[in-house]
Amino acid sequence: MEEESSTVADAVQTVAETASETVHTVTEVAADTIGTVTKGVSSETASLLHIDEIKGYFTVENVTHWVTSIIALLIFYIAYRIIKKLLKRQLTKFAKPHTVILVSKTISYTFRVLMIMYVLNLFGVNLSAIWGAAGVAGLAIGFAAQTSVSNIISGVFVVSEKAMKIGDCICVDGTTGIVDSIDLLSVKVHTFDNQMVRIPNSTIINGSLTNYNHFDVRRVVVEVGVSYNSDVDAVLEALQKVPSMCPTVIAEPAPKIYYDSFGASSINLKVCLWCKNPDFIATKNDAFKAIVKVSRETPFEIPYTKLDVKIVNPAQAAL
């Protein structure tokens, strides 16, 4: 009995030792497998994210180079702002506003191009290859954007001719408005009903431009028709009073009042008055009021269309 119990105990101990060895072996294999998988995942992640290459960049020499480059960019930016401000201040003294804006934009675009080239050079980009590619791309873009190139060239002529400035009232191709900006591609105006209209520079160069503010003085012309039964001398003498009744009319050039043509129902005169450009609307209103006033004081008639209305009795119309 005791021998059987000892045999069973030995068997249990053997099984326990075997199970322990098996568990230990499995644990070691699992640990090795996890370690291998973890190592593989870390290696793939580092390869995918280029961590080793990134670490290689963070050397003392590269960090010093980057810090120096950033400081240089800040110095360039501060110098650009100072130069732009000083140049703008000097140009404002003798140049027109649209010229100042154009020069300011040119300086800004030049600075941006230089900074982009500098940054590309920092990263070791071959600029000669970029210039070659830019030449080919520029040729292709030039053919594809002939209208834009035409507007840019026309913009140079618009600026050089000095035919307008910001704040002028112009009329181009049936569009009348106040000039807000003069750019390389177009001129932007706002109309009297406050709508923004963009006029391409090529339209201005190829068409007719009217600038109402180019000269300091402007002529107001009011056409007046008088009856054929009027005393022409009395009418002319009466209208000579009109300039003195308009406070904004200037003495030089002198006002002109003359008979212009024979109309279908009236003899037509023109009253020509000169005024300062900002007083144009006020002068025109005063001239109209003065003409109506003198026509009532002097017995001459300004003809207008009259209609005779005849009321027909429906009963009579049926007969």
Long-range contacts (C-beta under 8 A, 24 or more apart in sequence): 65-122, 69-122, 72-118, 73-115, 73-118, 73-119, 76-111, 76-114, 76-115, 76-118, 77-115, 80-107, 80-111, 83-107, 84-108, 96-162, 96-165, 96-166, 97-165, 97-166, 97-167, 98-159, 98-164, 98-165, 98-166, 98-179, 98-181, 98-182, 99-159, 101-166, 101-181, 101-182, 101-183, 102-159, 102-182, 102-183, 102-184, 105-183, 105-184, 147-200, 147-202, 148-185, 150-202, 151-184, 151-185, 151-186, 151-200, 151-201, 151-202, 152-184, 152-185, 152-201, 154-200, 154-201, 154-202, 154-204, 154-205, 154-206, 155-182, 155-183, 155-184, 155-185, 155-186, 155-201, 156-184, 157-201, 157-205, 158-182, 158-187, 158-201, 158-204, 158-205, 163-209, 163-211, 163-214, 164-209, 164-211, 164-214, 167-213, 168-211, 168-212, 168-213, 168-214, 169-211, 169-212, 169-213, 170-209, 170-210, 170-211, 170-212, 171-209, 171-210, 171-212, 172-199, 172-203, 172-204, 172-207, 172-208, 172-209, 172-210, 173-199, 173-203, 173-207, 173-208, 175-199, 212-277, 212-280, 213-277, 215-277, 216-276, 216-277, 217-250, 217-253, 217-274, 217-275, 217-276, 217-277, 218-274, 218-275, 218-276, 218-277, 218-280, 219-253, 219-272, 219-273, 219-274, 220-272, 220-273, 220-274, 220-275, 220-280, 220-283, 220-284, 220-287, 221-270, 221-271, 221-272, 222-270, 222-271, 222-273, 222-284, 222-287, 222-288, 222-291, 223-260, 223-268, 223-269, 223-270, 223-271, 224-268, 224-269, 224-270, 224-271, 224-291, 224-302, 225-263, 225-265, 225-266, 225-267, 225-268, 225-269, 225-302, 225-303, 226-266, 226-267, 226-269, 226-300, 226-301, 226-302, 226-303, 227-266, 227-267, 227-300, 227-301, 227-302, 227-303, 228-265, 228-266, 228-267, 229-301, 230-267, 230-300, 230-301, 231-300, 232-259, 232-267, 234-298, 234-299, 234-300, 235-269, 235-298, 235-300, 236-269, 237-298, 238-294, 238-295, 238-297, 238-298, 238-300, 239-269, 239-271, 239-291, 239-294, 241-290, 241-294, 242-271, 242-273, 242-287, 242-290, 242-291, 242-294, 243-273, 245-286, 245-289, 245-290, 245-293, 245-294, 246-273, 246-275, 246-283, 246-286, 246-287, 246-290, 247-286, 248-275, 248-276, 248-279, 248-282, 248-283, 248-286, 249-273, 249-274, 249-275, 249-283, 249-286, 250-274, 250-275, 250-276, 265-303, 266-302, 266-303
